[in-house]
Amino acid sequence: MPDYLDDLRLAHVLADAADAATMDRFKALDLKVETKPDMTPVSEADKAAEELIRGHLGRARPRDAILGEEYGVEGTGPRRWVIDPIDGTKNYVRGVPVWATLISLMEAGEGGFQPVVGVVSAPALGRRWWAAKGHGAFSGRSLTKASRLQVSRVAKLSDASFSYSSLSGWEEQGRLDGFLDLTREVWRTRAYGDFWPYMMVAEGAVDMCAEPELLLWDMAATAIVVTEAGGTFTGLDARPGPHSGNAAASNGLLHDELLGYLNQRY
């Protein structure tokens, strides 16, 4: 089995470059923000970070394909880098520090492309998380200064902490009743939002989280970090991996109950 460690080192180099670019424009008074056709915001920093990452990859991995949120697909082949230059753009443009650059390498295999490397870098929080297939998940300031991640062992909903992003998506999909029933059963709920709940599941600080509507670049990097930390990452349809257009992540012990509530009246 390939060890992917060279790819992981490259992903850290890409994240370093993106961090420098995004932090340079974070809270800038003259930051340019546009509205995309899907009515979500995009800043000049989103575009600059993705262009920077694509440039690095073009030199370091010219045979690999690239899929990015801002500039689509480039290239073909069995290896594809998946990039979200700023996950949490609405936070970024308002000066909220909860945003991150998500970088994943996906490789063709059974059931389609699967993530084999993931880096989640949140420079405004001073945090970075990463994983490579078969090598575990870690958090720290660098590859050599890191702590291994492990999901929690909480096995009862009444002891569990559940995180989400917002209520509106659950309501739009007709899943709100089941979602609210779940919130009444757990010990604690918090809407940390975006990439962060998945990283806290990997750390064992949160026991489960879910979002009703996502795209591949929102999930590829977070999925492998969660699974390499010993957790479970699926769609709401229970399909493993980041392919369902939505996500549920947990320590594994609570996953069936999590999906049961979110699907119970759907």
Secondary structure, DSSP 8 states (H G I E B T S, - for coil): ----HHHHHHHHHHHHHHHHHHHHHTT-TT--EEE-TTS-EEEHHHHHHHHHHHHHHHHH-TTSEEEETTTEEE--SSEEEEEEEEETHHHHHHT-S--EEEEEEEEEETTEEEEEEEEEEETTTTEEEEEETTTEEEEEEETTEEEE--------GGG-EEE-S-SHHHHHTT-HHHHHHHHHHSSEEE---TTHHHHHHHHTSSSEEEESS--HHHHHHHHHHHHHTT-EEE-TT--BSS-SSSEEEE-STTHHHHHHHHHTT-
